[in-house]
């Protein structure tokens, strides 16, 4: 629905006053020296309303900190994730963008912000800060506080991944022998036979005492992080989610069920 609008000469200063009322009945006005400029502004507002891109000019006056705190309070984050977001915002984002109004943050400001963060922390942390900040700006776009996210299309520092040298079978056996008859021996054996990571190993649970079957609560494919995947992660992704069966005849081998 197009806004109610008009452009008329102001009797006080004789400039052209373009005005319109939004869907909530609030009036917005702006003065121009020429009528054609005022009409062009009204046409742009009308086009934004018709295409669903209209944003209240006063909506972006909320500061980034105020909006981010409101956003955090309604998220269904796990305790660890909630602490991570709070720490990242407090240490890296708020000192730079916290007191800025959402509508005044430009793309160049976001680029400078990411560059400043990259100069202080590791590439992985920089990407984490960028991802959290981008999520909040996207939410502000969905709430029609800003028309677009200023932190999109920013080049991030490359993450240098070192060469992985996995332990040999002999080294695994030495570690298992050093553990003796304890739960750690089972973890070492499972790690050697499946390639599961620490969090996945700790999530393993026995599903039956007679079949000696174990099942992981977290699937290997869903727990793999975004971006480039290691060869072991790609191998785990081909398995059925979290299903591994232990061969009682050979304690160092696992069979996929």
C-alpha positions as CSV (number, residue, x, y, z in Angstrom):
1,X,0.0,0.0,0.0
2,X,1.5,3.3,-1.1
3,X,1.9,6.0,1.6
4,X,-0.3,9.1,1.7
5,X,2.0,11.8,0.3
6,X,2.2,15.2,-1.2
7,X,4.6,18.0,-2.1
8,X,3.6,21.6,-1.5
9,X,5.4,25.0,-1.0
10,X,6.0,26.0,2.6
11,X,4.6,29.5,3.3
12,X,7.3,30.2,5.8
13,X,10.6,29.8,3.9
14,X,9.0,29.2,0.5
15,X,10.8,25.9,0.0
16,X,9.0,22.7,-1.1
17,X,7.9,20.5,1.7
18,X,7.5,16.8,0.8
19,X,5.6,14.7,3.3
20,X,4.0,11.3,3.7
21,X,2.4,9.2,6.3
22,X,3.5,5.7,7.0
23,X,1.3,2.6,7.6
24,X,1.1,3.6,11.3
25,X,-0.1,7.1,10.6
26,X,3.1,8.9,11.5
27,X,4.0,11.8,9.3
28,X,7.5,12.2,7.8
29,X,8.6,15.4,6.0
30,X,11.6,16.9,4.3
31,X,12.2,20.3,2.7
32,X,13.7,20.8,-0.8
33,X,14.7,23.8,-2.9
34,X,13.0,22.4,-6.0
35,X,9.7,20.6,-6.2
36,X,11.2,18.0,-8.6
37,X,13.6,16.9,-5.9
38,X,10.9,16.6,-3.3
39,X,8.8,14.6,-5.7
40,X,11.7,12.3,-6.5
41,X,12.2,11.6,-2.8
42,X,8.5,10.8,-2.4
43,X,8.7,8.4,-5.4
44,X,11.7,6.6,-3.8
45,X,9.7,6.2,-0.6
46,X,6.7,4.9,-2.5
47,X,8.8,2.4,-4.4
48,X,10.4,1.2,-1.2
49,X,6.9,0.6,0.3
50,X,5.7,-1.2,-2.8
51,X,8.7,-3.5,-2.9
52,X,8.7,-4.2,0.8
53,X,12.0,-2.4,1.4
54,X,10.6,0.6,3.3
55,X,12.4,1.4,6.6
56,X,11.2,4.0,9.0
57,X,13.9,6.8,9.0
58,X,13.6,7.0,12.8
59,X,14.0,3.3,13.4
60,X,17.8,3.3,12.9
61,X,18.3,5.6,15.9
62,X,18.6,2.7,18.2
63,X,22.2,2.0,19.1
64,X,23.9,-1.2,18.2
65,X,24.5,-2.1,21.8
66,X,20.8,-1.6,22.8
67,X,19.6,-3.6,19.9
68,X,22.1,-6.4,20.4
69,X,21.2,-6.7,24.1
70,X,17.5,-6.9,23.2
71,X,18.3,-9.5,20.6
72,X,20.4,-11.6,23.0
73,X,17.6,-11.7,25.6
74,X,15.2,-13.5,23.2
75,X,17.6,-16.0,21.7
76,X,17.3,-19.7,22.7
77,X,21.1,-20.2,23.1
78,X,22.7,-22.9,25.2
79,X,24.5,-21.5,28.2
80,X,27.9,-22.0,26.6
81,X,26.8,-20.2,23.4
82,X,25.2,-17.4,25.4
83,X,28.5,-16.8,27.3
84,X,30.4,-16.8,24.0
85,X,28.1,-14.2,22.4
86,X,28.3,-12.0,25.5
87,X,32.1,-12.2,25.6
88,X,32.6,-11.5,21.9
89,X,30.2,-8.5,22.0
90,X,31.7,-7.0,25.2
91,X,35.4,-7.4,24.2
92,X,35.4,-6.9,20.5
93,X,32.2,-5.3,19.1
94,X,30.8,-2.9,21.7
95,X,34.0,-0.9,22.1
96,X,33.8,0.0,18.4
97,X,30.2,-0.1,17.3
98,X,28.3,-0.2,20.6
99,X,27.4,3.5,20.9
100,X,26.8,3.9,17.1
101,X,23.2,4.2,15.9
102,X,22.2,1.4,13.6
103,X,21.3,3.7,10.8
104,X,24.6,5.5,10.8
105,X,26.9,2.5,10.4
106,X,28.1,2.3,6.8
107,X,29.8,-0.5,5.0
108,X,33.1,1.4,5.2
109,X,32.7,1.5,9.0
110,X,32.1,-2.3,9.1
111,X,35.2,-2.9,7.0
112,X,37.3,-0.7,9.3
113,X,35.8,-2.6,12.3
114,X,36.8,-6.0,10.9
115,X,40.3,-4.8,10.0
116,X,40.8,-3.5,13.5
117,X,39.7,-6.8,15.0
118,X,41.9,-8.7,12.6
119,X,44.9,-6.6,13.8
120,X,44.4,-7.8,17.4
121,X,43.2,-11.4,17.3
122,X,43.8,-14.6,15.3
123,X,41.9,-15.2,12.0
124,X,39.6,-17.8,13.5
125,X,38.5,-15.3,16.2
126,X,38.1,-12.6,13.6
127,X,35.8,-14.8,11.7
128,X,33.8,-15.6,14.8
129,X,33.4,-11.9,15.7
130,X,32.3,-11.2,12.1
131,X,29.8,-14.0,12.1
132,X,28.1,-12.9,15.4
133,X,28.0,-9.2,14.3
134,X,26.6,-10.2,10.9
135,X,23.9,-12.2,12.6
136,X,22.8,-9.2,14.6
137,X,22.7,-6.9,11.7
138,X,20.7,-9.4,9.7
139,X,18.2,-9.5,12.5
140,X,18.0,-5.7,12.4
141,X,17.2,-5.9,8.7
142,X,14.4,-8.4,9.3
143,X,13.0,-6.0,12.0
144,X,13.0,-3.2,9.4
145,X,15.4,-1.1,11.5
146,X,17.8,-0.8,8.6
147,X,17.4,-1.5,4.9
148,X,20.5,-3.6,4.5
149,X,23.4,-5.1,6.5
150,X,26.6,-3.0,6.3
151,X,28.8,-5.9,7.3
152,X,28.1,-8.1,4.2
153,X,30.6,-8.7,1.5
154,X,33.7,-8.2,3.6
155,X,36.9,-10.0,2.9
156,X,38.1,-12.0,6.0
157,X,41.6,-13.1,6.9
158,X,42.5,-16.5,5.7
159,X,42.9,-19.3,8.2
160,X,46.3,-21.0,8.0
161,X,45.7,-24.7,8.6
162,X,48.8,-26.7,9.6
163,X,49.6,-30.2,8.4
164,X,48.0,-33.0,10.5
165,X,50.2,-35.8,11.5
166,X,48.0,-38.5,13.1
167,X,49.5,-40.8,15.7
168,X,50.7,-44.2,14.5
169,X,49.0,-47.5,15.6
170,X,52.1,-48.2,17.8
171,X,51.7,-44.8,19.5
172,X,48.0,-45.6,20.2
173,X,48.9,-48.9,21.7
174,X,51.5,-47.3,24.0
175,X,48.9,-44.8,25.2
176,X,46.4,-47.5,25.8
177,X,48.9,-49.6,27.7
178,X,49.8,-46.6,29.9
179,X,46.1,-46.1,30.7
180,X,45.8,-49.7,32.1
181,X,42.4,-51.1,33.0
182,X,40.5,-47.9,33.0
183,X,37.8,-46.0,31.1
184,X,40.6,-44.0,29.3
185,X,41.7,-47.2,27.6
186,X,38.3,-47.5,25.9
187,X,38.4,-43.9,24.8
188,X,41.9,-44.4,23.2
189,X,40.7,-47.6,21.5
190,X,37.6,-45.9,20.2
191,X,39.6,-43.0,18.9
192,X,42.0,-45.2,17.1
193,X,39.3,-47.3,15.5
194,X,36.8,-44.6,14.5
195,X,38.5,-41.2,14.2
196,X,35.9,-39.6,16.4
197,X,36.9,-36.3,18.1
198,X,37.0,-35.7,21.9
199,X,33.5,-34.4,22.2
200,X,32.1,-37.2,20.2
201,X,34.0,-39.8,22.1
202,X,32.7,-38.4,25.4
203,X,29.1,-38.6,24.0
204,X,29.3,-42.4,23.4
205,X,26.8,-44.5,25.3
206,X,26.3,-48.2,25.6
207,X,22.9,-49.3,24.0
208,X,23.0,-52.9,25.1
209,X,25.1,-55.1,27.3
210,X,24.6,-58.3,25.2
211,X,25.4,-56.9,21.8
212,X,28.1,-54.5,23.1
213,X,26.8,-51.8,20.9
214,X,27.5,-48.1,21.5
215,X,25.9,-45.0,20.0
216,X,27.0,-41.4,20.0
217,X,24.6,-38.8,21.1
218,X,26.0,-36.3,18.6
219,X,26.2,-37.3,15.0
220,X,29.6,-36.8,13.3
221,X,28.2,-35.1,10.2
222,X,26.1,-32.5,12.1
223,X,29.0,-31.7,14.5
224,X,31.4,-30.8,11.7
225,X,32.0,-27.1,11.5
226,X,31.2,-25.0,8.5
227,X,33.7,-24.2,5.8
228,X,36.4,-26.6,4.6
229,X,36.2,-30.1,6.0
230,X,39.1,-32.4,6.8
231,X,39.4,-35.8,5.2
232,X,38.4,-37.5,8.4
233,X,35.3,-35.3,8.7
234,X,34.3,-36.3,5.2
235,X,34.8,-39.9,6.0
236,X,32.6,-39.6,9.1
237,X,29.9,-37.9,7.1
238,X,29.4,-41.0,5.0
239,X,28.5,-43.1,8.0
240,X,25.0,-43.3,9.4
241,X,24.5,-40.8,12.2
242,X,26.2,-41.9,15.4
243,X,26.0,-45.7,14.8
244,X,29.1,-47.8,15.6
245,X,29.2,-51.5,16.8
246,X,32.0,-52.9,18.9
247,X,33.5,-56.3,17.9
248,X,33.9,-58.3,21.0
249,X,36.4,-60.6,19.4
250,X,38.9,-57.7,18.7
251,X,38.9,-54.8,21.1
252,X,40.7,-52.5,18.7
253,X,38.2,-52.7,15.9
254,X,34.8,-51.1,15.4
255,X,32.2,-52.2,12.9
256,X,29.8,-49.7,11.4
257,X,26.1,-50.8,11.8
